[in-house]
Each structure stands twice: as structure tokens, then as C-alpha cells.
């Protein structure tokens, strides 16, 4: 992989990597192996053993504690929209933190108000729409869960069945807190913590007939991802999205779009659902919104959904704090002013075309820079390991599927470097292994 940093990315590539002097003074220094040993002694093992200890990033590149360089094609799982250490975002965060860092939800700040206005404008939300800020995607979906329940309570027919059911889809991932986990379909995530909050029903993916049959007077809301990222980048069809909007309206249920992974330019449009012509009743955002700084949002569309949660019915200590909202404003400013979404479409198309031409790849599902591609053999985990050794960070959400969600500023040259390396990575992962683990 070629070294160096493209012109539109942050800072020169370092000759040695040990972190800043300030960070070293606080944390100490060490090799990757030493840091991982300390990790194992001090952190809960919910993530397993980390693959590497990363100490610095610039643009789409990162370096580990031993000085090795990687092209980050996962972007913190679709989080680092502008890559690492973007100079404008860094300067805005630093300036805001030096001015006003936190105020609690008894007060507000100009950055919180300006960001809410910006999101309403970008999403073409109608009059009466509102925004609630959280700290993550799962928290935004928790707020959406409560919104759905409030809607059901307010719209149940006296003497009729309670409108408490929330519909989600098979393959869905909406988070890991208990409400969001109830919406998430993967049984391996759910089973250790059952019983889940009651009233959630999962429907077959992309099945309009099943949706039509399920939408009765007991349903408060349907929550869907326009493209399921954790399931391997699976898109709902335009026909399903249109039917979801029509059928939920007819049934008196909310339509909630989870755009945590697909929103904020990831697909080449600001939001995947609204780009398909769908106006939801609510939408959740996070990941790329803060450009790497933690923030989530619930956007309610129109007056009726926006009045469901009243003062005291929901809250957060850190949500919408001045630094997080400043980071999001800076990220949106760069995406908009530098037409980064055009780069998403161009480089995404380059990757999609190159992947489709790669031996061992059987299917490509590409939406801007959210890309899933299937392999002929279930060796995705081995490809991820081989890629890491070769200097590329990628992800395997399924045994035969690779996911790419790189920074939206990824260059054509960087994409080409991965495409050039991929055939050998697949060949290496697919080759028979000897008892010693070497390629035979």
C-alpha cells in the first residue's frame, strides 16, 4: 500500500508513531503487545481481544503502536466521515472545548440550536418538526422506542386493543441497550439477556405481504433500516419503502427510519430513505454525524410526532452538549462546502466496479461508500485477517461477506490500492492450510 497523505486529508504521514507528547505523559508508552496485555488486565472482555492498538490517524490512514500503517476502509464502522484528525473539525472541537464544554440539559447553546436547524433543513423536514440529541445510535433508537409507545398510547381506541406493538425486520440491528436490543433481530445478541421488553415483532425482510398482514390496530410503529449494514449491506427495495410509508399511514402507525449507518452522506445522498422519496414520521442518526465525536439524534417529522414526548418524559445528561454539536456542525459544513458527497458517489462506483471484476467475489451491494460484497467461499474472517497484515482495515459481518464503510474522503488512488491487493488476499484466505497453519 502506498504511504503518504492525499491533499484533501489531514497532516503529513509521520516517520515514527508514539502519540503526542501530551498523550504519552498521561498514558505512558509501549509496544502493541504491551498495550494489549494491559488491555486484558483492565477492560471487560465484551469485544474480545482487539486486533491492534491504534495511536494516530490522518485522513483515511491510521498507525498502530508499532508504527505500521493501515488504510482504514471501515471508518470506525461508518463513523469517521471525514477520516481521522481532519484539521477543520479538530480546530472547531478544540475551540469549542476551550470556550464551553458542557452545560447540562437545564440550558442550551448556540451549537445545539444551529445543529438542530441544519438537520431539519438537510432532511427537508416539514413545519413543526423537531430534534432530540443523544450520544449514540442506540440511544437515538431508545428515544424512538419511547416515541412509538407514546404514539400508541395516544392513538389507542377507547375500549379497543392496546396499540403497543412495534414492528421491526429480520436481520435488523438497532443497538444493544435493552429497548434497542428488543428491536434487534440477532438471537445471539438477545438470548443472554432475555426476557426482552415486550411487544416487538420481527417480520420477514422485504416482504410487503407480511407487512400488510401485520399492520393492525395493535401496531404503534414500524422501524426499519433502509439498508441493513450489520446483515451484510442488504437494501430494502424502493417498492417496500413506498409500501411501508403507505401502509403505516393507513394503519395509523409511525414509520421510523433508522439511518444511524446510512445517514449523513454515507450512500452518496444525505439520507438513504428520503433520497428514495420517503418522508418518515421519525428518523434516527448517529455514527458519521459527529465525524468521530459521539453524538446521536432523533428527528421527528411534522407536528403530531413532535408533540408526543413532553417535558420530563425523556432526557439525557450529555446529549447535545456544545462540543458534540460543534463537531457535528463542522462535519456537515465540510461535507457540504467541499461537495464530499460527489466523491462518495465517484469512489463508491469505482470500488463497486472493481469488486465486481474480482475473482472470488460473487455479489456486490454498493451504495456510495457503504459496500457489502460476497465471497464464493465462507472465508471472510480469514480475508479480514490477511487484509490487516497487508495494511487494510475491513470487516466481516457474515461468514461470506465483507463490509466496507471507509471515510467519505477516501481517494480513488486509495480505493485502487485495495482493489489491487484483494485478489491475493482472497486467494490466500481460500487456500488449504497445513497443520502448522501455513499455506500448502
Secondary structure by P-SEA (a helix, b strand, c coil): ccccccccccccccccccccaaaaaacccccaaaaaaaaaacccccccccccccccccccccccccccccccccccccccccccccaaaaaaaaaaaacccccccccccaaaaaaaaaaaaaaccccccbbbbcccaaaaaaaaaaaaaaaaaaccccccccccbbbbbccccccccaaaaaaccccccccccccccccccccccccaaaaaaaccccccbbbbbccccccccccccaaaaaaaaaaaaaacbbbbbccccccccccccccccccccccccbbbbccccccccbbbbbbbcccccccccccccccccccccaaaaaaaaaaaaaaaaaaaaaaaaaaaaaaaaaaaacccccbbbbcccbbbbbccccaaaaaaaaaaaabbbbbbccccbbbbbccccccaaaaaaaaaaaaaaaaaaacccccccccc
